[in-house]
Amino acid sequence: MTDLQTFPLPDCVTGVPTDLELADRMVQAWRRDGIFQVAMNPSQEQQTERAFQASRRFFRMSLEAKSRCVSDLTYSGYIASGEEVTAGEADYSEIFTVCKDLPVTDARVRAQWPCHGPAPWPDDAYRQDMTAFTDALGSIGERLLRLTALGLGLEVDALTRLTRDGWHHMRVLRFPALSPTSSRGIGAHTDYGLLVIAAQDDVGGLLVRPPVEGEKRNRNWLPGESSAGMFEHEEPWTFVKPVPQVLTVFPGDILQFLTGGYLLSTPHKVRLNTRERYSVAYFHEPAFDACIRPLMGPRGEKAIHYGTHFTNMFMRCYPDRVTTRRILDENRLSTLARLRDEAVEATAPEPVHRLAVA
């Protein structure tokens, strides 16, 4: 256990000297600890508490009622304990995933874009509370990315230009109390997206792995490479002590890709505790159709089409889910391939013209 650095966020980020100083401290905290905390204001505290209260109410519903909150169009909705698998082993968490909530009349839904459709909310009250919470976290995410860009020596909007109409989503998690047969909540992994903002209750169970000099981190965006299960039983791991009135923040795989490994995606895992535990993980993401190329480091890696990356990750996690079956049955991957090819072609880098040497 260690005390993490906690930063207050400005209301806006423009690149003034105080922004630059804060940005540098944030980036260095990530490079040292893999994680830091941001302080919440009273309004954000209230929204967080409402989201937790609403989620406790949802997870106390009957399994039959929760199981109706599933969609064959979107990965939004209920995930039962044991349905999610990390490194071949079931995770003991119940989850409600919140993805972009789109009506069936939306042009992308009608065009059969994978993962697009209405969220299967249990009721309107839950929809309102979780939508307000994701909006609040989205504002925090935009400011964090602007600060991150400054801390990396990039233009202030170098990252946020990727997140316009971002495919932001959130996972609300309930972990049962420790049992005589298992202490595992979620196995070791990194998150596939850009930026993770997490909130937890007072129970505790999250552990993160800080950067280790010379240690290779797998690249989840490449076929055949996965961080699932890596370092599960190897030190060091840091227990993230529950602290009131803060959110924890760490990089995902896309930020590692964009920075050429200057910032590493943070491995983390969850251990069950003596009481049930609630947490929320919000992912501030690029647009579904964004084509992402490295901004730092070697430029040889192929571009990542975010929608393809997201779809592949969820299909891998939930191979038997009705959403995955519909994507395959209706050949929606061909639609995704066309979107990817169009995005890659539209954002192809300009050729580099070099002067001839006599």
C-alpha positions, -999 to +999 in steps of 0.1 A: +000+000+000+012+035-008-003+070-008-009+081-044-004+116-056-037+136-058-041+165-082-069+191-083-081+198-119-086+233-133-120+242-148-103+245-182-069+237-197-054+262-220-017+258-217-009+285-191+022+280-169+002+264-141-013+239-166+022+230-178+035+225-143+005+203-134+008+184-167+044+175-160+037+163-125+008+141-138+029+124-165+058+118-141+034+102-116+022+078-143+057+069-152+066+062-116+034+047-101+012+039-131-017+057-115-027+089-097-058+104-081-078+135-090-098+154-064-136+156-069-156+188-063-189+186-043-210+182-074-189+153-087-191+137-053-229+139-053-231+124-088-207+096-078-228+087-047-260+087-068-244+064-093-233+040-065-267+041-049-285+034-082-261+006-089-266-011-055-304-009-062-299-025-096-276-054-085-301-062-057-327-070-083-335-106-090-312-125-114-342-129-137-348-091-139-311-083-143-308-109-171-334-091-191-311-062-194-292-076-224-291-065-260-282-083-292-272-050-308-249-035-282-226-047-254-244-024-230-262-043-202-259-069-176-230-094-173-235-122-148-208-134-124-185-159-141-195-147-177-163-127-181-131-146-184-095-134-179-066-156-190-089-186-192-104-182-156-138-169-147-140-135-129-163-132-099-179-099-106-213-088-118-212-059-143-235-034-159-218-020-190-229+015-202-221+022-239-233+049-262-271+048-261-283+051-297-319+048-310-327+022-337-334+052-360-297+063-358-280+061-392-252+039-377-276+014-362-296+012-394-263+006-413-256-023-390-224-009-374-214-035-348-219-027-311-244+002-319-279+003-306-301+012-276-288+005-241-311-020-222-317+000-191-336-016-162-356+017-158-355+054-166-341+064-131-310+042-136-306+057-171-307+092-158-282+086-129-257+068-150-259+092-180-253+122-157-223+104-141-208+095-175-212+131-186-194+144-155-166+119-160-164+129-197-156+165-187-129+153-164-115+130-192-112+159-217-093+180-192-070+151-183-062+144-219-054+181-226-031+181-196-015+148-207-008+162-242+009+192-226+029+169-203+041+150-233+052+181-252+024+179-277-002+204-289-029+208-262-056+192-284-034+164-298-054+137-279-088+153-276-091+157-313-093+119-313-121+118-287-147+140-305-179+120-305-158+095-284-169+060-278-169+066-241-183+038-220-184+026-184-185-006-164-203-007-131-190-036-110-202-055-080-178-080-063-191-105-038-175-110-004-145-133-001-155-170-002-137-201+011-130-212-024-118-180-042-103-146-036-103-136-073-124-107-084-108-100-118-075-114-130-045-093-140-049-074-173-045-040-189-074-020-203-078-018-241-087+019-243-072+053-240-078+066-205-094+049-174-111+069-146-122+047-117-142+052-085-144+027-057-163+024-024-147+021+010-141-017+009-110-019-013-096-046-036-079-029-065-042-036-071-021-020-098+014-028-111+037+002-114+062+004-143+092-018-138+124-009-156+132-032-185+099-050-182+081-058-215+044-050-216+023-069-242+005-049-269-032-059-268-038-043-302-016-069-320-028-104-328-012-130-306-003-106-278-024-102-247-017-088-212-044-110-196-028-130-168+006-114-171+025-108-139-005-122-119+017-137-092+049-115-097+057-085-075+054-056-073+017-048-069+003-018-052-029-019-032-050+012-041-062+023-007-098+036-009-098+074-003-129+095-001-136+122-026-111+111-053-111+093-086-081+072-097-067+076-132-044+054-153-034+049-190-048+022-212-034+004-242-042+031-267-022+057-247+008+033-247+004+029-285+002+067-291+032+075-270+054+047-283+056+032-248+067+064-230+035+059-210+027+023-203-008+008-199-012-001-163-018-037-153-044-041-126-064-068-108-091-071-081-090-093-051-122-100-031-126-086+004-145-096+035-175-075+023-191-070-011-175-042-030-187-017-057-166+001-082-169+020-115-145+021-144-151+048-170-132+047-203-126+080-221-122+068-257-116+078-293-145+080-317-156+045-329-144+054-364-112+070-354-079+059-370-051+062-345-014+066-354+015+070-329+023+106-319+056+097-303+084+071-307+088+048-337+062+053-364+064+018-379+034+003-362+002+000-382-027+023-374-054+012-350-090+016-361-106+021-328-140+005-336-123-027-348-101-027-317-131-023-294-152-049-312-124-074-312-118-070-275-155-075-266-160-104-289-129-120-273-142-114-238-178-126-246-176-152-274-210-167-264-229-135-258-260-128-280-244-096-292-213-115-305-235-141-322-255-115-340-223-097-352-212-131-367-245-143-380-252-110-399-216-107-410-213-072-394-176-076-394-176-069-432-193-036-424-165-030-398-138-039-423-152-014-448-153+014-421-117+005-411-104+006-447-121+040-454-108+055-422-072+042-428-072+056-463-087+089-453-061+095-426-030+081-444+001+101-435+016+124-460+047+109-477+080+122-465+100+140-492+137+140-486+163+162-504+186+142-526+221+140-514+248+146-541 
